[in-house]
Amino acid sequence: MARIKGLKRWDGITIPEWYTLFATKAIISDLMMRMIFTLYHAPKHTDNAGHLAEGLFMEYRALNAAVGWAGNKIKDWYETKSETDKDMSQTRLSMAPWQYVFDGKEDEYGTYLWMIKPAMLSALSEIEKADISVVGHIWRLLAKDNSSFGAEGNLFSATADETVAHIRELLIEKESFFRKSLPDIPCCVVCGATRVSILRVVSYGDDEEKRKGLIFCPTHGSLFAAHLISFSSGGRLIISAKLSDTEQEQFNLHKGQLIHGRFSGRRMAAHRKICHEEGRREK
């Protein structure tokens, strides 16, 4: 990657367009997606190419080449889109290929850093928040492994053996979390679905899994995990301002409908606050 002094940022791609790119393997390969998620889970979503390569067990030059290849693909996609979009004026940008993928800056030690773009960050955050499996948790544990910080490691990073032990503990905790959260008559607290094989347990927040969670069907569980729905102190459904009328109809959401079951008022209050705050930021 060419070293360019100062912060280099280009935000020509919107959040919905990043979803499109993530879904297009001819542009964003599986390798690039692993690279993007590794950077997403790095401290401040920022790291240098050497550390990223070490964490992904690949050569530094191969990683740089992969980013450059993806950057050229994104550039071609963006310019083709610009030519066919009547509301956009065609502008052929003169940038290095990597600038189409990441932002960059030079730190105080002269090391050049790659940074997740703001729109890409929002798209990745939405994807991870809606994930009610263990995938996001495992990514966070792997980000703390010493391989994520280059050959020299980091004083506070974990060894590979410690990381494996933490992942094993996580899986055991997840199984226990599901069992202890099941009520006598399991059903989705929003729609009332009772088929246990499709039900999921969702926590109130990141650090809430040592206590009971709430039972949802996959759709409403993902909405709750992403703070797109919550509940009032009286147990009535709250819908985030981020959801359009069309989406509310698609998800069969009705503002004010009563919850099926009980919940923790204190923990729901914290969840509800995030739901309101994120909804206001969308306006």
Secondary structure, DSSP 8 states (H G I E B T S, - for coil): ----SS-B----S-HHHHHHHHT-TTTS-HHHHHHHHHHHTSGGGEE-HHHHHHHTTS-HHHHHHHHHHHHHHHHHHHHHHHHH-TTS--------GGGGT-EEEE-TTS-EEEE--HHHHHHHHHHHHT--SSHHHHHHHHHTBGGGG-TT--TT-B-HHHHHHHHHHHHHHHHHHHHHH--SS---TTT----GGG-EEE-SSTT-TTS--EEE-HHHHHHHHTTSEEE-TTSBEEE-TTS-HHHHHHTT--TT-B-SS---HHHHHHHHHHHHHHHHHH-
